[in-house]
């Protein structure tokens, strides 16, 4: 049941995105062609995140590029990618990759509300430990984050909560996660 619901969400979001971006291409006149590419790219912002955590036998590296399209001063929609590597010496190593859809709403200039649907593949290999055989665990992790933050210029600082959090299968240790979001 959950897989059907997520495919409907993805299809609905895709239809909304297509309808938002298709108005300009349909409204062209044969004699008076308007170049709307400049207007489109003027509304696009790029950003993302980089993460690096290194400790005694522990490594966490992540790269998360993203882009948003500012529909107007209040609403923005976007896409992002996520790549990561996590390792704990003599215990496990994990590769994470996937993407996300994001919707941002700024009801007032200083406040940003967000909804992010994240789908990532997790490939983990556990090492052999104390006469126990090693094994692999590969699965898809889906998260739906609802968040709020304080916005100043192109930087937003806040927190988000995964409403689909499953303590046994979630990629992260907690449903709540602080964030810093930057778009240029």
Buried (B, 14 or more C-beta within 10 A) or exposed (E): EEEEEBEEBEEEBEEEBEEEEEEBEEEEEEEEEEEEEEEEEEEEBEBBBEEEEEEEEEBBBBBBBBBBBBBEEEEBBBBBBBBBBBBBEEEBBBBBBBBBBBBBEBEEEEBBBBBBBBBBEBEBBBBEEEEEEEEEEEEEBBBBBEBBBEBEEEEBBBEBBBEBBEEEEBBEEEBEBEBEBBBE
